[in-house]
Every structure is written in C-alpha cells, then in structure tokens.
C-alpha cells in the first residue's frame, strides 16, 4: 500500500479500507458473510484513479467510530474530514479496522428483552399418575425474517434466553420439581461469533451460558456451542438432574437445532422416571400459566419453559435484523 504520512491518498488505498475483505470495514459493517456483517449501509468505494472526497472519508471515519462504539473497542481518536479542507493522512486506520473485526461479536449494550410469543409455554394441567414415568415436552421456534437477518442478529450481539419455573403444590413430587426448575437459572444462546467468547453488555457469553442458576447436578452445559455451531441434528445444550435421592434420574434438558438458516428450534424435556420414596407418588400439579407477552415467569405456578430474546442494541447500529417471531407449544 502507498498509504503513509506525506503520501497521496489513492483510491486503491481507500478501497482497501472499505472493501468487503478481511482488511475492509464493509466485511463487518455491511452485509459481510457468515459470522461477519451487521447489515449496515455499504460504504461505497472510490473510482479507481479518481479523487477520494472528504465526504467519502467522513463516511468511513464515522462508520469506523460507530463500529468501535458498538464493540466496545478503543480506537484512535480522529475527526471526520469536511468538504473544503485539506485531508490529512489518518493514522492507524488499518489497525483500528483489524481491532473491530476481531471484536465484531462483542456489543457494548443490548436491546430490550422481547417476550411476545404465540402458543402455549406452560403445562397448566397435572402430569403423571402414581409412580408412572412421565415427560413434558416444550417446543419453541424462533423464526428470523431472512437468513441474512438471522446473521445480523447473532453478529451484533443478539441473545436467545431460556427460563424455567414451577411453584405449584399439592403432590408429593411438587417440592422436588419446584426446586429443580428453580435451580436451572437462565440458559443463554449466543452466536459464538469468531469462534470466541462474546462480551455483551459487560457479560461474557461463551455460546451456551448458564446465568443465575445454582444447585442440581449439571450433566451438560455446551459452553462452546452457539448458533454457528448448530446443525439440523439436535444438540443438547443443557441438562440439569435432580441432586436429591431417589430423584437423581429426574432432569430438565434443552436441545437446540438450526432447523434452517432462518429457524432456531429449542426442545425442552422435563422427565421423571416414576421413582419415588416409599408411599409417595411421582405425579406433579399444573397451575397458572404464563401469558404473552412475558419476559419473566412471574407469579405463574405451572411447569413452564419460557423463551425470550434480547435483540442487539440500536445505539450504534440501525435495526437490520427485523423482529424474529417466537412460537411455543407443550405436550
């Protein structure tokens, strides 16, 4: 490259900075591909052999600044050139583009949690009979408007969150299941952009991250599995077993599938093999359910698996991911 202090600013230099390659900002800022790209307006290249205008430079500088703010990356301080002034060489442009590209999965802030869903996310009637084995299966599908919009969601720091709860009473097994559901906390699925941990709103997310949950016997937590690691075959991302004998075979398990490039399917199974203490039964109560919209289980008492999502922040980016939809069912 000829770009250096005292030299001329050539169109080829500028076009390298804004290109859709590993050295260009458009790879992260605009459409990009795979786990790179936020879907922001493409920064236009300059005509080869032509003049690089102050307006073009200002677009690059401002977009790079917004990229730094989005990812929480400290960049070199610089001002956008204005028309009619001499355009000086701007230091460390390549270094700063490399930094935001490396940090592209981080997000300094998050959007507002979204809890609108269709269907049913609670089992309001009782389950099981005596010491007979039983399961409850919750199915949630998150559908993105398009494959690119799904990428923008994950790449800009979107999170899908799974919460579990039950507090109804009346049977022998209710207290144990209430405790197990309460121990799960929340399971958070992120993109795992760039194959690395993402720091989103000051919280580290590894792909599948368990937050606020303690207790139980965690048999599976797929910490390095995010959206970009999922396939059309279900992957168990979380399983928590009851830690209290004789109920240690009882569990809550969530599996995730990239059903397509636009659909994430989450299937959560609550399973009881019917084992219980002498003279006790394994059936559990229903209760009141969770109604849409909801971002917390709140006062609902029925066995519930609630799925929400936290969209990327629009503080530095324009919403290009749209509004994914959530559908829920229970059987």
C-alpha positions, 0 to 999 in steps of 0.5 A: 500500500502507498498509504503513509504520512506525506503520501497521496491518498489513492483510491486503491488505498481507500478501497482497501479500507472499505472493501468487503475483505478481511482488511475492509470495514464493509466485511463487518459493517455491511452485509459481510458473510457468515459470522461477519456483517451487521447489515449496515449501509455499504460504504461505497468505494472510490473510482479507481484513479479518481479523487477520494472526497472528504465526504467519502472519508467522513463516511468511513471515519464515522462508520469506523467510530460507530463500529468501535462504539458498538464493540466496545473497542478503543480506537484512535481518536480522529475527526471526520474530514469536511468538504473544503479542507485539506485531508490529512493522512489518518493514522492507524486506520488499518489497525483500528479496522483489524481491532473491530473485526476481531471484536465484531461479536462483542456489543457494548449494550443490548436491546430490550428483552422481547417476550411476545410469543404465540402458543402455549409455554406452560403445562397448566394441567397435572402430569403423571399418575402414581409412580408412572414415568412421565415427560413434558415436552416444550417446543419453541421456534424462533423464526428470523425474517431472512437468513441474512437477518438471522446473521445480523442478529447473532453478529451484533450481539443478539441473545436467545434466553431460556427460563424455567419455573414451577411453584405449584403444590399439592403432590408429593413430587411438587417440592422436588420439581419446584426446586429443580426448575428453580435451580436451572437459572437462565440458559443463554444462546449466543452466536459464538461469533469468531469462534470466541467468547462474546462480551455483551453488555459487560457479560461474557457469553461463551455460546451456551451460558448458564446465568443465575442458576445454582444447585442440581447436578449439571450433566451438560452445559455446551459452553462452546456451542452457539448458533454457528455451531448448530446443525439440523441434528439436535444438540443438547445444550443443557441438562440439569438432574435432580441432586436429591435421592431417589430423584437423581434420574429426574432432569430438565434438558434443552436441545437446540437445532438450526432447523434452517438458516432462518429457524432456531428450534429449542426442545425442552424435556422435563422427565421423571422416571416414576421413582419415588420414596416409599408411599409417595407418588411421582405425579406433579400439579399444573397451575397458572400459566404464563401469558404473552407477552412475558419476559419473566415467569412471574407469579405463574405456578405451572411447569413452564419453559419460557423463551425470550430474546434480547435483540442487539442494541440500536445505539450504534447500529440501525435495526437490520435484523427485523423482529424474529417471531417466537412460537411455543407449544407443550405436550 
